[in-house]
């Protein structure tokens, strides 16, 4: 079997750089320069290219955002939030399964755009493709046990994995809907709290394990 040869190197200071570009690379570097950047920052603002969330900048929808303890995917309908609790058989990857999906009624995002960031946090915005005034803002952070979402002109819907137990303080009637500023979701060994403004009402929609939020 033929083995590929490492590229020739040219010394630079105490290190070195490849003497030639790899096959398929743009000779003048304009391919990367002309790629769209999904953000809402002013021209001239430096772009972070090596952070844990950087791929959101260069893809229409950001996925596999490991904010620990959660993993977050964004998509056309909104967000999928995973709480991994076990390792894959290879011992290297956490298993992402049974997400909580936070969507909007008749909501279809144009894309996911970076709005702001800090040392540990990221705020993203999704705007409806046909109504830019309908938006979902999401903030996640490394080591934060929260996913913070704000909805504007969007009717939120929680889509739960089948068999998820909804536990309301005081034993509210889940089947008929309930008003609460917080409640608990128990899915096997996963325990996730949902918090909302006082007086928020959660109503089963009749479509699987969905809860409409109003």
Phi, psi and omega in degrees: 000129179288138179253138179290144181267140177296149180293151176297147183240147175246130181293137175223108183060231179273359182237208180201163175228158178295140181285336182224155176287150176293160180304136177089351182284146178291131183290331183252002176078007185282342180301311180291321182298329184267000177292142178292146176245124184267088178204169180240046179253160180284150176303136179103346177285131180300142180259122175286123186250002184224029179264171184292343182247007190303327184298342175298328181294331190245011176225151183299321177229130182277136179229164178053049176270099185276090179271354178040118012278355183264154163245138185236133169246141171251154182202185184300326184270347181145236188233148169238126183246122180251144171238087182295138180231002180210159180267150173291164184299332179287351176075004183251338187235143171279146181274124178259113184210162174049062182284162163267123179258129178248109185239186176228147178297122180057027180264131176220107186289143173292317179188185173244125183241139174289130180254319178198166180205162175224196180298326185235348190242161177219134173244128181241157176228139174238128179246141180298138184298329182257352179214091184297347177277351176265110188226154171235120176256132183230132175240128176230162181205146178296123177084359179268129180277033182224148164239113187261124182233140176233132184246135176231118183060032178229134175266108186288152174222131173266127177248112186259152175294144182305136179089001178291132180269120178265119184245118183251135179300131181085003176072041178302153182281100184293322185294329180264355184099159183204156175252133182197151173264355174195151173201174188243140173249123177245118180231093185064238179267010177265132176234115183232131178266142175247126178242145183209166177300148178307138178087359179295137181250138179242123187232125175300138184264350183085003179249082181068224184262042185267141175237117175282142183247130180214000000 
